[in-house]
Amino acid sequence: MTEHSAPDGAMTKTDILVAGAGSTGLAAALAFARSGAKTTLVGRIPPPLPGRTVALFEASVRFLDALGALERVKALACPVEAIRMIDDTDQLFPVPELTLRASEVDLPALGVNVSNDELVGVLLDLVRAQPEIELIEADIADYELNGAGAAAILADGRRIEADFIVAADGRNSRARAVAGIDVKEWTYPQVALTMMLRHEFPHDNMSTEWHTRSGPFTLVPLPAREDAPHRSSLVWLMSVADARRRLAKPREELEYEIEDYAKSEFGAMKVESDIGQFRMGGMQVSQHAKGRLALVGETCHVFPPIGAQGLNLSLRDVADLEDCLASVDLRNERELSRALARYDRHRHADIGFRTNGVDVLNRSLIIPYLPVDLFRGASFIAVATLGPLRRAVIREGVLPHLVLPRLMRKPAGEARAG
Ligand SMILES: Cc1cc2nc3c(=O)[nH]c(=O)nc-3n(C[C@H](O)[C@H](O)[C@H](O)COP(=O)(O)OP(=O)(O)OC[C@H]3O[C@@H](n4cnc5c(N)ncnc54)[C@H](O)[C@@H]3O)c2cc1C
């Protein structure tokens, strides 16, 4: 176990310091501790995120299994067996509905949908139970990064020296800034409203996305509760003005509007959670690692919640980094720099592909331009009608072939065995 930190000005040492205790940081601490590294996780426990759930696909499910979190997550989650996409843009040429089913790629489910807060709760319990991890619930004020070593200075003056720093401190990462890694940021004229709903008719473990001119309106299945057999979470992208207007509405009127958007397919809607609102933006970084530091999660990629990619990508960052650093002597600069060059190459490809894919789909919806509509429509028709292409799209979505780290390779159940 890592030495305990003494207060104020005192210094401790660790192998790996993970900055930020969001979902990505918690998963990173568990992954590195699992590989035997003395791990220190520094960050305050995240506050609840209203109405937010995460859909985690097969690769992430396997990773959660490897971390020993899957059974507990599954008990709180709903399986997502299919994703149905419906073009609701009223474009000139009708586009067929597209359904991507797990059974087409011989999986029981594409993934699971779980409340963000419950996922954090499960990971946090595991972190607290793991003797190789020291959790320090504090902010990091500054970093010292040089070739020979790395250190984090906590807000209360404590100093922690580490062989390596995993920065999971979110989109405004202090670690990234101190390392001097450049970012490119942009915004979309959209807000996502998030909430949990109960409804009249079953979702059949299927996620349904209506692609509208203001962005996707996506219902993702949630598990039944004693008093509510049919539940879903909603991620609804819209203009800033519409978000303001909808949030000011009496709750009942908003529920009617949601039912209307869902074409009454799920019957009457009842909002059962607080409503979250998140401004949409994008961010990419010039490099994913530098010196003795690597970026994971929203420190190195941000994009709108379309196709449920964000945390899935973050968990791939973590699993990939763990893979690249496996059997590397962290004190050997040449070995470390070779491993990080590999990590950077992988992340450029994987993150670039997802960020650009989400950007193109989002802009193609909100900018009504006939050639773009035709291209989007033709792509949907191709995927809907060509079985091999559709199966390739499903596989790439849930189990990406480009980068599939060790901890994501073994089907759930086999992971902890070997
Ligand atoms: C509406 C919406 C729906 C989404 N749905 C999905 C989905 O279905 N599937 C999916 O895969 N992804 C989804 N995402 C994306 C996913 O939620 C995010 O990618 C994920 O939450 C990011 O986690 P993170 O740990 O990287 O960042 P964060 O959650 O931002 O965590 C960063 C942590 O670092 C801490 N921190 C910051 N500064 C410091 C410091 N100086 N010292 C110490 N700690 C610090 C913060 O307190 C925070 O706890 C969605 C996103 C949105 C907005």
The ligand as a MOL file (V3000), in Angstrom:
LIG
                    3D

  0  0  0     0  0            999 V3000
M  V30 BEGIN CTAB
M  V30 COUNTS 53 58 0 0 0
M  V30 BEGIN ATOM
M  V30 1 C -25.3680 14.4120 -21.6740 0
M  V30 2 C -24.2420 13.4310 -21.7480 0
M  V30 3 C -24.5070 12.0780 -21.9310 0
M  V30 4 C -23.4570 11.1560 -22.0440 0
M  V30 5 N -23.7380 9.8450 -22.2760 0
M  V30 6 C -22.7170 8.9670 -22.4560 0
M  V30 7 C -22.9640 7.5900 -22.7490 0
M  V30 8 O -24.1160 7.1490 -22.8330 0
M  V30 9 N -21.8980 6.7520 -22.9300 0
M  V30 10 C -20.6100 7.2070 -22.8540 0
M  V30 11 O -19.6700 6.4250 -23.0480 0
M  V30 12 N -20.3380 8.5060 -22.5530 0
M  V30 13 C -21.3550 9.3850 -22.3570 0
M  V30 14 N -21.0830 10.6870 -22.0580 0
M  V30 15 C -19.6930 11.0920 -21.8460 0
M  V30 16 C -19.2280 10.7600 -20.4240 0
M  V30 17 O -20.2110 11.0900 -19.4710 0
M  V30 18 C -17.9450 11.5130 -20.1320 0
M  V30 19 O -17.0110 11.1530 -21.1270 0
M  V30 20 C -17.3730 11.1210 -18.7880 0
M  V30 21 O -18.2520 11.4100 -17.7570 0
M  V30 22 C -16.0890 11.8640 -18.5580 0
M  V30 23 O -15.5150 11.3720 -17.3830 0
M  V30 24 P -14.0850 11.8770 -16.9280 0
M  V30 25 O -13.8040 11.1340 -15.6770 0
M  V30 26 O -13.1260 11.7870 -18.0570 0
M  V30 27 O -14.2700 13.4340 -16.6440 0
M  V30 28 P -14.9960 14.1110 -15.4060 0
M  V30 29 O -16.2270 13.3700 -15.0550 0
M  V30 30 O -15.1090 15.5570 -15.7540 0
M  V30 31 O -13.9740 13.9130 -14.1990 0
M  V30 32 C -12.8710 14.7300 -13.9950 0
M  V30 33 C -12.6070 14.7560 -12.5020 0
M  V30 34 O -11.3920 15.4600 -12.2600 0
M  V30 35 C -11.5590 16.2470 -11.1030 0
M  V30 36 N -10.5900 17.3390 -11.1010 0
M  V30 37 C -10.5800 18.4460 -11.8730 0
M  V30 38 N -9.5480 19.2340 -11.5530 0
M  V30 39 C -8.8840 18.6030 -10.5530 0
M  V30 40 C -7.7290 18.9300 -9.7890 0
M  V30 41 N -7.0520 20.0620 -9.9870 0
M  V30 42 N -7.3200 18.0590 -8.8450 0
M  V30 43 C -7.9900 16.8820 -8.6300 0
M  V30 44 N -9.1010 16.5390 -9.3260 0
M  V30 45 C -9.5310 17.3880 -10.2660 0
M  V30 46 C -12.9980 16.7310 -11.1730 0
M  V30 47 O -13.4490 17.1010 -9.8780 0
M  V30 48 C -13.7020 15.4910 -11.7220 0
M  V30 49 O -14.1750 14.6500 -10.6970 0
M  V30 50 C -22.1160 11.6110 -21.9460 0
M  V30 51 C -21.8490 12.9760 -21.7490 0
M  V30 52 C -22.8960 13.8810 -21.6620 0
M  V30 53 C -22.5850 15.3540 -21.4850 0
M  V30 END ATOM
M  V30 BEGIN BOND
M  V30 1 1 1 2
M  V30 2 1 2 3
M  V30 3 2 2 52
M  V30 4 2 3 4
M  V30 5 1 4 5
M  V30 6 1 4 50
M  V30 7 2 5 6
M  V30 8 1 6 7
M  V30 9 1 6 13
M  V30 10 2 7 8
M  V30 11 1 7 9
M  V30 12 1 9 10
M  V30 13 2 10 11
M  V30 14 1 10 12
M  V30 15 2 12 13
M  V30 16 1 13 14
M  V30 17 1 14 15
M  V30 18 1 14 50
M  V30 19 1 15 16
M  V30 20 1 16 17
M  V30 21 1 16 18
M  V30 22 1 18 19
M  V30 23 1 18 20
M  V30 24 1 20 21
M  V30 25 1 20 22
M  V30 26 1 22 23
M  V30 27 1 23 24
M  V30 28 2 24 25
M  V30 29 1 24 26
M  V30 30 1 24 27
M  V30 31 1 27 28
M  V30 32 2 28 29
M  V30 33 1 28 30
M  V30 34 1 28 31
M  V30 35 1 31 32
M  V30 36 1 32 33
M  V30 37 1 33 34
M  V30 38 1 33 48
M  V30 39 1 34 35
M  V30 40 1 35 36
M  V30 41 1 35 46
M  V30 42 1 36 37
M  V30 43 1 36 45
M  V30 44 2 37 38
M  V30 45 1 38 39
M  V30 46 1 39 40
M  V30 47 2 39 45
M  V30 48 1 40 41
M  V30 49 2 40 42
M  V30 50 1 42 43
M  V30 51 2 43 44
M  V30 52 1 44 45
M  V30 53 1 46 47
M  V30 54 1 46 48
M  V30 55 1 48 49
M  V30 56 2 50 51
M  V30 57 1 51 52
M  V30 58 1 52 53
M  V30 END BOND
M  V30 END CTAB
M  END
